[in-house]
Amino acid sequence: MRTEDLTGQLLIATPGLNEGVFERCVMLVLHHGDDGAQAVVLNKPVDATIDTVLDGWQEHVREPQVLFQGGPVQLDSALGVVGVIDPGREVDGVQQLFPGVGVVDLDTPAEQVMPHLTGVRIFAGYAGWVPGQLEGEIRNGSWYVVDRLPDDVFSDEPSTLWRRVLRRQPGRLAFVGLYPDDEDYN
């Protein structure tokens, strides 16, 4: 059973989580409930433009204008995370997840929704957990859970996001942001 709703929070990979897409990743929790959790990795751009996998969205995507690997699940599907200008207003084609952030139906014409959005980022795949799995990973020390800032979701410098998010945390957690890329140089 969950103890706290993590929707809208960031999951920061601890240095011990050092394999694959999760190494030094920053994840945005899109949903956390009794049925499990879903998130996308915010700092793993892929060397592919949006128009190679999805028509009509390339010019609307925030910098860097590339596809991001959202996680290891369903890499053959695309998910569009958007910033919403007016969180109190419903926008056709957008499902708001929490205030200011939603998921866009990528079959909706971009020109129809863009006047209502502050940004778009396209992800290939996502990360998912069955009920209780994410909570267990947090208890076992795989993830730090921290608050997000508005600029985290659409950071134009994703390669530095892990360090920047950690460095702004209070106390000892800020020091984790200084953890060397190569442990042999510690």
GROMACS elastic network, one bead per residue, 0.5 to 0.9 nm:
[ bonds ]
;  ai    aj funct       b0    kb
    1    34     6  0.69713   500
    1   131     6  0.74906   500
    1   132     6  0.62431   500
    1   135     6  0.86605   500
    2     5     6  0.72752   500
    2    32     6  0.87166   500
    2    33     6  0.73585   500
    2    34     6  0.67802   500
    2   131     6  0.81074   500
    2   132     6  0.67487   500
    2   135     6  0.70578   500
    3   135     6  0.84239   500
    4    32     6  0.88430   500
    5     8     6  0.87434   500
    5     9     6  0.88303   500
    5    31     6  0.85491   500
    5    32     6  0.59113   500
    5    33     6  0.67762   500
    6     9     6  0.53949   500
    6    10     6  0.81349   500
    6    11     6  0.89731   500
    6    29     6  0.65528   500
    6    30     6  0.85840   500
    6    31     6  0.75471   500
    6    32     6  0.57458   500
    6    33     6  0.84191   500
    6    37     6  0.86527   500
    6   145     6  0.80958   500
    7    10     6  0.85864   500
    7    28     6  0.80744   500
    7    29     6  0.50840   500
    7    30     6  0.55670   500
    7    31     6  0.50237   500
    7    32     6  0.52628   500
    7    33     6  0.83001   500
    7    37     6  0.83859   500
    7    38     6  0.88729   500
    7    39     6  0.88085   500
    7    97     6  0.81065   500
    7    98     6  0.75621   500
    8    28     6  0.63423   500
    8    29     6  0.52671   500
    8    30     6  0.60635   500
    8    31     6  0.76342   500
    8    32     6  0.88586   500
    8    97     6  0.80173   500
    8    98     6  0.65897   500
    8    99     6  0.88178   500
    8   101     6  0.84278   500
    8   147     6  0.78657   500
    8   148     6  0.72964   500
    9    27     6  0.83185   500
    9    28     6  0.60718   500
    9    29     6  0.56431   500
    9    30     6  0.83405   500
    9   145     6  0.66990   500
    9   146     6  0.60196   500
    9   147     6  0.51872   500
    9   148     6  0.58030   500
   10    26     6  0.65441   500
   10    27     6  0.54098   500
   10    29     6  0.61789   500
   10    39     6  0.89554   500
   10   144     6  0.80278   500
   10   145     6  0.57420   500
   10   146     6  0.52925   500
   10   147     6  0.59575   500
   10   148     6  0.57568   500
   11    25     6  0.80558   500
   11    26     6  0.57917   500
   11    28     6  0.64557   500
   11    29     6  0.71638   500
   11    39     6  0.86889   500
   11   143     6  0.57883   500
   11   144     6  0.56581   500
   11   146     6  0.66067   500
   11   147     6  0.88858   500
   12    24     6  0.72179   500
   12    25     6  0.60984   500
   12    27     6  0.64274   500
   12   142     6  0.84305   500
   12   143     6  0.53860   500
   12   145     6  0.63759   500
   12   146     6  0.74941   500
   12   162     6  0.70882   500
   12   165     6  0.82489   500
   12   166     6  0.79744   500
   13    16     6  0.78503   500
   13    17     6  0.59723   500
   13    18     6  0.82175   500
   13    22     6  0.65916   500
   13    23     6  0.65716   500
   13    24     6  0.52642   500
   13    25     6  0.54367   500
   13    26     6  0.65565   500
   13    27     6  0.82618   500
   13   141     6  0.89895   500
   13   142     6  0.60927   500
   13   144     6  0.64871   500
   13   162     6  0.82736   500
   14    17     6  0.55435   500
   14    18     6  0.80864   500
   14    23     6  0.82395   500
   14    24     6  0.69886   500
   14    25     6  0.86949   500
   14   141     6  0.71227   500
   14   142     6  0.54660   500
   14   143     6  0.54791   500
   14   144     6  0.65881   500
   14   176     6  0.81853   500
   15    18     6  0.62812   500
   15    23     6  0.76156   500
   15    24     6  0.67783   500
   15   142     6  0.82322   500
   15   176     6  0.78896   500
   15   179     6  0.75339   500
   16    19     6  0.88879   500
   16    23     6  0.84878   500
   16   141     6  0.82631   500
   16   142     6  0.68787   500
   17    20     6  0.89849   500
   17    22     6  0.67058   500
   17    23     6  0.57033   500
   17    24     6  0.73688   500
   17   141     6  0.89069   500
   17   142     6  0.59559   500
   17   143     6  0.81835   500
   18    21     6  0.87556   500
   18    22     6  0.68360   500
   18    24     6  0.69025   500
   19    22     6  0.61209   500
   19    23     6  0.50829   500
   19    24     6  0.88025   500
   20    23     6  0.57880   500
   20    72     6  0.89748   500
   21    24     6  0.82265   500
   21    25     6  0.69970   500
   21    41     6  0.80036   500
   21    44     6  0.72940   500
   21    69     6  0.77136   500
   21    70     6  0.85491   500
   21    71     6  0.65743   500
   21    72     6  0.72743   500
   22    25     6  0.50733   500
   22    26     6  0.81398   500
   22    27     6  0.87751   500
   22    41     6  0.79345   500
   22    71     6  0.78947   500
   24    43     6  0.86660   500
   24   162     6  0.61315   500
   24   163     6  0.86097   500
   25    41     6  0.63022   500
   25    42     6  0.73304   500
   25    43     6  0.61995   500
   25    44     6  0.73556   500
   25   161     6  0.84223   500
   25   162     6  0.63405   500
   26    40     6  0.83871   500
   26    41     6  0.56911   500
   26    42     6  0.56315   500
   26    43     6  0.61069   500
   26    44     6  0.87112   500
   26   161     6  0.71478   500
   26   162     6  0.58874   500
   26   165     6  0.83718   500
   27    39     6  0.60538   500
   27    40     6  0.53126   500
   27    42     6  0.55973   500
   27    43     6  0.79137   500
   27    70     6  0.83988   500
   27    71     6  0.89946   500
   27   127     6  0.87093   500
   28    38     6  0.86450   500
   28    39     6  0.53162   500
   28    40     6  0.54828   500
   28    41     6  0.65280   500
   28    42     6  0.67712   500
   28   148     6  0.81246   500
   28   152     6  0.89027   500
   28   153     6  0.73704   500
   29    32     6  0.69876   500
   29    37     6  0.73326   500
   29    38     6  0.60392   500
   29    40     6  0.67981   500
   30    37     6  0.76041   500
   30    38     6  0.56400   500
   30    39     6  0.50290   500
   30    40     6  0.73259   500
   30    97     6  0.66044   500
   30    98     6  0.82883   500
   30   101     6  0.89234   500
   30   102     6  0.83956   500
   30   103     6  0.88068   500
   31    36     6  0.79172   500
   31    37     6  0.52719   500
   31    38     6  0.52093   500
   31    39     6  0.68651   500
   31    97     6  0.74691   500
   32    35     6  0.76486   500
   32    36     6  0.58624   500
   32    38     6  0.66268   500
   32    39     6  0.86949   500
   33    36     6  0.53794   500
   33    37     6  0.62610   500
   33   131     6  0.77553   500
   34    37     6  0.83051   500
   34   130     6  0.89453   500
   34   131     6  0.60321   500
   34   132     6  0.81775   500
   35   129     6  0.88112   500
   35   130     6  0.67202   500
   35   131     6  0.53539   500
   35   132     6  0.87836   500
   36   128     6  0.74712   500
   36   129     6  0.53860   500
   36   132     6  0.67781   500
   36   133     6  0.75530   500
   36   134     6  0.77450   500
   37   127     6  0.82092   500
   37   128     6  0.56574   500
   37   129     6  0.51138   500
   37   130     6  0.67577   500
   37   131     6  0.72979   500
   37   132     6  0.89074   500
   37   133     6  0.85965   500
   37   134     6  0.71706   500
   38   126     6  0.69271   500
   38   127     6  0.55923   500
   38   129     6  0.64881   500
   39    70     6  0.76525   500
   39    71     6  0.78361   500
   39   126     6  0.59760   500
   39   127     6  0.52020   500
   39   128     6  0.65263   500
   39   129     6  0.89420   500
   40    69     6  0.79418   500
   40    71     6  0.59746   500
   40    81     6  0.89820   500
   40   123     6  0.74035   500
   40   125     6  0.77026   500
   40   127     6  0.59462   500
   40   128     6  0.88312   500
   41    44     6  0.64102   500
   41    68     6  0.77090   500
   41    69     6  0.66467   500
   41    71     6  0.59815   500
   41   123     6  0.82307   500
   41   126     6  0.73129   500
   41   127     6  0.77371   500
   42    45     6  0.80892   500
   42    68     6  0.74010   500
   42    69     6  0.81926   500
   42    70     6  0.70294   500
   42   123     6  0.87121   500
   42   152     6  0.78656   500
   42   153     6  0.64477   500
   42   154     6  0.78022   500
   42   155     6  0.80884   500
   42   158     6  0.69454   500
   42   161     6  0.82259   500
   43    68     6  0.75438   500
   43    69     6  0.83622   500
   43    70     6  0.87553   500
   43   155     6  0.82486   500
   43   157     6  0.82468   500
   43   159     6  0.60153   500
   43   160     6  0.80404   500
   43   161     6  0.64796   500
   43   162     6  0.76158   500
   44    67     6  0.88274   500
   44    68     6  0.55737   500
   44    69     6  0.56367   500
   44    70     6  0.74869   500
   44    71     6  0.89810   500
   44   158     6  0.70180   500
   44   159     6  0.74521   500
   45    48     6  0.83513   500
   45    64     6  0.81637   500
   45    66     6  0.64709   500
   45    67     6  0.59370   500
   45    69     6  0.61699   500
   45    70     6  0.88704   500
   45   123     6  0.87882   500
   45   158     6  0.74802   500
   45   159     6  0.83702   500
   46    49     6  0.81978   500
   46    66     6  0.65333   500
   46    67     6  0.54595   500
   46    68     6  0.52612   500
   46    69     6  0.63088   500
   47    66     6  0.67972   500
   47    67     6  0.72626   500
   47    68     6  0.85721   500
   48    51     6  0.84515   500
   48    52     6  0.69113   500
   48    53     6  0.85118   500
   48    65     6  0.89315   500
   48    66     6  0.56538   500
   48    67     6  0.57345   500
   48    68     6  0.85069   500
   49    52     6  0.57300   500
   49    53     6  0.77144   500
   49    54     6  0.89979   500
   49    58     6  0.72755   500
   49    65     6  0.65981   500
   49    67     6  0.57845   500
   50    53     6  0.57272   500
   50    54     6  0.57590   500
   50    55     6  0.76094   500
   50    56     6  0.88188   500
   50    57     6  0.68823   500
   50    58     6  0.52106   500
   50    59     6  0.89015   500
   50    61     6  0.81874   500
   50    65     6  0.71694   500
   50    66     6  0.56844   500
   50    67     6  0.54727   500
   50   122     6  0.73232   500
   51    55     6  0.52185   500
   51    56     6  0.71405   500
   51    57     6  0.69767   500
   51    58     6  0.55495   500
   51    59     6  0.89978   500
   51    66     6  0.89909   500
   52    55     6  0.76388   500
   53    67     6  0.87222   500
   53    78     6  0.83069   500
   54    57     6  0.67753   500
   54    58     6  0.79088   500
   54    78     6  0.81754   500
   54   106     6  0.83510   500
   55    58     6  0.73559   500
   56    59     6  0.76002   500
   56    60     6  0.83433   500
   56   109     6  0.73569   500
   56   110     6  0.65433   500
   56   111     6  0.87524   500
   57    60     6  0.54135   500
   57    61     6  0.65134   500
   57   106     6  0.83360   500
   57   109     6  0.85088   500
   57   110     6  0.61892   500
   57   120     6  0.87068   500
   57   122     6  0.87829   500
   58    61     6  0.56360   500
   58    62     6  0.89791   500
   58    65     6  0.68770   500
   58    66     6  0.81617   500
   59    62     6  0.83792   500
   59    65     6  0.79061   500
   60    65     6  0.84821   500
   60   110     6  0.75763   500
   60   111     6  0.89118   500
   60   114     6  0.75126   500
   60   119     6  0.75983   500
   60   120     6  0.67097   500
   60   121     6  0.88324   500
   61    64     6  0.78671   500
   61    65     6  0.55909   500
   61    66     6  0.79327   500
   61   119     6  0.66471   500
   61   121     6  0.56626   500
   61   122     6  0.74467   500
   62    65     6  0.57942   500
   62    66     6  0.86820   500
   62   118     6  0.89931   500
   62   119     6  0.58416   500
   62   120     6  0.58605   500
   62   121     6  0.63568   500
   62   154     6  0.68352   500
   62   155     6  0.85677   500
   62   156     6  0.75045   500
   63    66     6  0.76453   500
   63   121     6  0.87178   500
   63   154     6  0.79255   500
   63   155     6  0.78965   500
   63   156     6  0.52942   500
   63   157     6  0.84455   500
   64    67     6  0.86391   500
   64   155     6  0.84926   500
   64   156     6  0.58090   500
   64   157     6  0.77858   500
   64   158     6  0.84612   500
   65   121     6  0.81853   500
   66   121     6  0.84062   500
   66   122     6  0.78345   500
   67   121     6  0.76714   500
   67   122     6  0.56468   500
   67   123     6  0.58875   500
   67   124     6  0.69253   500
   68    71     6  0.88783   500
   68   121     6  0.77395   500
   68   122     6  0.62802   500
   68   124     6  0.61272   500
   68   125     6  0.87209   500
   69    72     6  0.78383   500
   69    75     6  0.76651   500
   69   122     6  0.86759   500
   69   123     6  0.54825   500
   69   125     6  0.63272   500
   69   126     6  0.75594   500
   70    73     6  0.82629   500
   70    75     6  0.80308   500
   70    78     6  0.88332   500
   70    79     6  0.82074   500
   70   122     6  0.84198   500
   70   124     6  0.53765   500
   70   127     6  0.67968   500
   71    74     6  0.81569   500
   71    75     6  0.74237   500
   71   123     6  0.82887   500
   71   124     6  0.73408   500
   71   125     6  0.51910   500
   71   128     6  0.81862   500
   72    75     6  0.63690   500
   72   124     6  0.87541   500
   72   125     6  0.61641   500
   72   126     6  0.60752   500
   72   127     6  0.59053   500
   72   128     6  0.84682   500
   73    76     6  0.86682   500
   73    77     6  0.89420   500
   73   124     6  0.87221   500
   73   125     6  0.52142   500
   73   126     6  0.52354   500
   73   127     6  0.56947   500
   73   128     6  0.69609   500
   74    77     6  0.56486   500
   74    78     6  0.84545   500
   74   124     6  0.74700   500
   74   126     6  0.68347   500
   74   127     6  0.88394   500
   75    78     6  0.75806   500
   75   123     6  0.86887   500
   75   124     6  0.50664   500
   75   126     6  0.74546   500
   76   124     6  0.65697   500
   76   125     6  0.67535   500
   77   123     6  0.82600   500
   77   124     6  0.57033   500
   77   125     6  0.57686   500
   77   126     6  0.89626   500
   78   106     6  0.79631   500
   78   122     6  0.65528   500
   78   123     6  0.55232   500
   78   125     6  0.62054   500
   78   126     6  0.88882   500
   79   103     6  0.72001   500
   79   104     6  0.75477   500
   79   105     6  0.80216   500
   79   106     6  0.74287   500
   79   121     6  0.83258   500
   79   122     6  0.56998   500
   79   123     6  0.51070   500
   79   124     6  0.64347   500
   79   125     6  0.69630   500
   79   126     6  0.80112   500
   80   102     6  0.83862   500
   80   103     6  0.55323   500
   80   104     6  0.53006   500
   80   105     6  0.72209   500
   80   106     6  0.66428   500
   80   120     6  0.65135   500
   80   121     6  0.56939   500
   80   123     6  0.62696   500
   81   101     6  0.71460   500
   81   102     6  0.58104   500
   81   104     6  0.62931   500
   81   119     6  0.82263   500
   81   120     6  0.58018   500
   81   121     6  0.53995   500
   81   122     6  0.64677   500
   81   123     6  0.77779   500
   81   153     6  0.85348   500
   82    94     6  0.82253   500
   82    96     6  0.87785   500
   82   100     6  0.82463   500
   82   101     6  0.56900   500
   82   102     6  0.52693   500
   82   103     6  0.58281   500
   82   104     6  0.65339   500
   82   117     6  0.65867   500
   82   118     6  0.71588   500
   82   119     6  0.54314   500
   82   121     6  0.64969   500
   82   122     6  0.88166   500
   82   153     6  0.87645   500
   82   154     6  0.87763   500
   83    87     6  0.89091   500
   83   100     6  0.55298   500
   83   102     6  0.64812   500
   83   103     6  0.87066   500
   83   116     6  0.86519   500
   83   117     6  0.54406   500
   83   119     6  0.50641   500
   83   120     6  0.66663   500
   83   153     6  0.83955   500
   83   154     6  0.84726   500
   84    87     6  0.58319   500
   84    89     6  0.88258   500
   84    91     6  0.86815   500
   84    94     6  0.87936   500
   84    96     6  0.79617   500
   84    99     6  0.80675   500
   84   101     6  0.57428   500
   84   102     6  0.69419   500
   84   116     6  0.61515   500
   84   118     6  0.57596   500
   84   119     6  0.76602   500
   85    89     6  0.86945   500
   85   100     6  0.68025   500
   85   115     6  0.85986   500
   85   116     6  0.55924   500
   85   117     6  0.52724   500
   85   118     6  0.57432   500
   86    89     6  0.55846   500
   86    90     6  0.84151   500
   86    99     6  0.87264   500
   86   100     6  0.71006   500
   86   116     6  0.72991   500
   86   117     6  0.83083   500
   87    90     6  0.76083   500
   87    96     6  0.76224   500
   87    98     6  0.82615   500
   87    99     6  0.53583   500
   87   100     6  0.50338   500
   87   101     6  0.78159   500
   88    99     6  0.79703   500
   88   100     6  0.87491   500
   90    94     6  0.76039   500
   90    95     6  0.81155   500
   90    96     6  0.79773   500
   91    94     6  0.54887   500
   91    95     6  0.77362   500
   91    96     6  0.85971   500
   91   113     6  0.70559   500
   91   116     6  0.72029   500
   92    95     6  0.81678   500
   92   104     6  0.89486   500
   92   105     6  0.89354   500
   92   108     6  0.83818   500
   92   112     6  0.82953   500
   92   113     6  0.72455   500
   93   103     6  0.84352   500
   93   104     6  0.57136   500
   93   105     6  0.51462   500
   93   106     6  0.80042   500
   93   107     6  0.82605   500
   93   108     6  0.58648   500
   93   109     6  0.87680   500
   93   112     6  0.85818   500
   93   113     6  0.71003   500
   94   102     6  0.62421   500
   94   103     6  0.56277   500
   94   105     6  0.61687   500
   94   108     6  0.88809   500
   94   113     6  0.78077   500
   95   101     6  0.86583   500
   95   102     6  0.53041   500
   95   103     6  0.53206   500
   95   104     6  0.64077   500
   95   105     6  0.80206   500
   96    99     6  0.70737   500
   96   100     6  0.73608   500
   96   101     6  0.58536   500
   96   103     6  0.64002   500
   96   104     6  0.85569   500
   97   100     6  0.81549   500
   97   101     6  0.59500   500
   97   103     6  0.71113   500
   98   101     6  0.56573   500
   98   102     6  0.68558   500
   99   102     6  0.81367   500
  100   150     6  0.87136   500
  101   153     6  0.88347   500
  103   106     6  0.88661   500
  104   107     6  0.85480   500
  104   108     6  0.77675   500
  104   113     6  0.84134   500
  104   120     6  0.85804   500
  105   108     6  0.56017   500
  105   109     6  0.89050   500
  106   109     6  0.74526   500
  106   110     6  0.77767   500
  107   110     6  0.84627   500
  108   111     6  0.85549   500
  108   112     6  0.72017   500
  108   113     6  0.76274   500
  109   112     6  0.54581   500
  109   113     6  0.71236   500
  109   114     6  0.89147   500
  110   113     6  0.55124   500
  110   114     6  0.58274   500
  111   114     6  0.54670   500
  111   115     6  0.73641   500
  112   115     6  0.71610   500
  112   116     6  0.85475   500
  113   116     6  0.56759   500
  113   117     6  0.67388   500
  114   117     6  0.51025   500
  114   118     6  0.77920   500
  114   119     6  0.81640   500
  114   120     6  0.86773   500
  115   118     6  0.82725   500
  117   120     6  0.75538   500
  119   154     6  0.70684   500
  120   154     6  0.76600   500
  121   153     6  0.83856   500
  121   154     6  0.69299   500
  123   126     6  0.73885   500
  128   134     6  0.86419   500
  129   132     6  0.77403   500
  129   133     6  0.56219   500
  129   134     6  0.58859   500
  130   133     6  0.55376   500
  130   134     6  0.75703   500
  131   134     6  0.75184   500
  131   135     6  0.83863   500
  132   135     6  0.53007   500
  132   136     6  0.62068   500
  132   137     6  0.88124   500
  133   136     6  0.51266   500
  133   137     6  0.63279   500
  133   138     6  0.87573   500
  134   137     6  0.50244   500
  134   138     6  0.62131   500
  134   139     6  0.86230   500
  134   143     6  0.88771   500
  135   138     6  0.51246   500
  135   139     6  0.62188   500
  135   140     6  0.86047   500
  136   139     6  0.50589   500
  136   140     6  0.60799   500
  136   141     6  0.86964   500
  136   142     6  0.89870   500
  137   140     6  0.50190   500
  137   141     6  0.63548   500
  137   142     6  0.54415   500
  137   143     6  0.67831   500
  138   141     6  0.52280   500
  138   142     6  0.55704   500
  138   143     6  0.50766   500
  138   144     6  0.69701   500
  138   145     6  0.79707   500
  139   142     6  0.76904   500
  139   143     6  0.82937   500
  140   143     6  0.82490   500
  141   144     6  0.74818   500
  144   173     6  0.87954   500
  146   165     6  0.84809   500
  146   166     6  0.87889   500
  146   169     6  0.80187   500
  148   151     6  0.82204   500
  148   152     6  0.63499   500
  148   153     6  0.79778   500
  148   165     6  0.83211   500
  149   152     6  0.54993   500
  149   153     6  0.78681   500
  149   165     6  0.89056   500
  150   153     6  0.65771   500
  150   154     6  0.80405   500
  151   154     6  0.57059   500
  151   155     6  0.56167   500
  151   156     6  0.86829   500
  152   155     6  0.51644   500
  152   156     6  0.89388   500
  152   158     6  0.86396   500
  152   161     6  0.74237   500
  152   165     6  0.81473   500
  154   157     6  0.87635   500
  154   158     6  0.83385   500
  155   158     6  0.56506   500
  155   161     6  0.74001   500
  156   159     6  0.89136   500
  157   160     6  0.59067   500
  157   161     6  0.67217   500
  158   161     6  0.50762   500
  158   162     6  0.80231   500
  159   162     6  0.74545   500
  159   163     6  0.87588   500
  160   163     6  0.56656   500
  160   164     6  0.61465   500
  160   165     6  0.86789   500
  161   164     6  0.50447   500
  161   165     6  0.59333   500
  161   166     6  0.84387   500
  162   165     6  0.55195   500
  162   166     6  0.63301   500
  162   167     6  0.86408   500
  162   177     6  0.72817   500
  163   166     6  0.52547   500
  163   167     6  0.59474   500
  163   168     6  0.87338   500
  163   174     6  0.87298   500
  163   176     6  0.80720   500
  163   178     6  0.72221   500
  163   179     6  0.86896   500
  164   167     6  0.51348   500
  164   168     6  0.64335   500
  164   177     6  0.71479   500
  165   168     6  0.55826   500
  165   169     6  0.69011   500
  165   174     6  0.84327   500
  165   177     6  0.78646   500
  166   169     6  0.54052   500
  166   170     6  0.87445   500
  166   173     6  0.64474   500
  166   174     6  0.51041   500
  166   175     6  0.75924   500
  166   176     6  0.65502   500
  166   178     6  0.86544   500
  167   170     6  0.81500   500
  167   173     6  0.75403   500
  167   175     6  0.67385   500
  167   176     6  0.75412   500
  167   177     6  0.52389   500
  167   178     6  0.77772   500
  168   173     6  0.87169   500
  168   174     6  0.61561   500
  168   177     6  0.88525   500
  169   172     6  0.81347   500
  169   173     6  0.59448   500
  169   174     6  0.50156   500
  169   175     6  0.88011   500
  170   173     6  0.63322   500
  170   174     6  0.60580   500
  171   174     6  0.60449   500
  171   175     6  0.78034   500
  172   175     6  0.54352   500
  172   176     6  0.72713   500
  173   176     6  0.54348   500
  173   177     6  0.75318   500
  174   177     6  0.56587   500
  174   178     6  0.77159   500
  175   178     6  0.53921   500
  175   179     6  0.72151   500
  176   179     6  0.52179   500
  177   180     6  0.84494   500
  178   181     6  0.89591   500
  179   182     6  0.85295   500
  179   183     6  0.79888   500
  179   186     6  0.77072   500
  180   183     6  0.59258   500
  180   184     6  0.84517   500
  180   185     6  0.67619   500
  180   186     6  0.61641   500
  181   184     6  0.88905   500
  181   185     6  0.81708   500
  181   186     6  0.88860   500
  182   185     6  0.57619   500
  182   186     6  0.73305   500
  183   186     6  0.51868   500
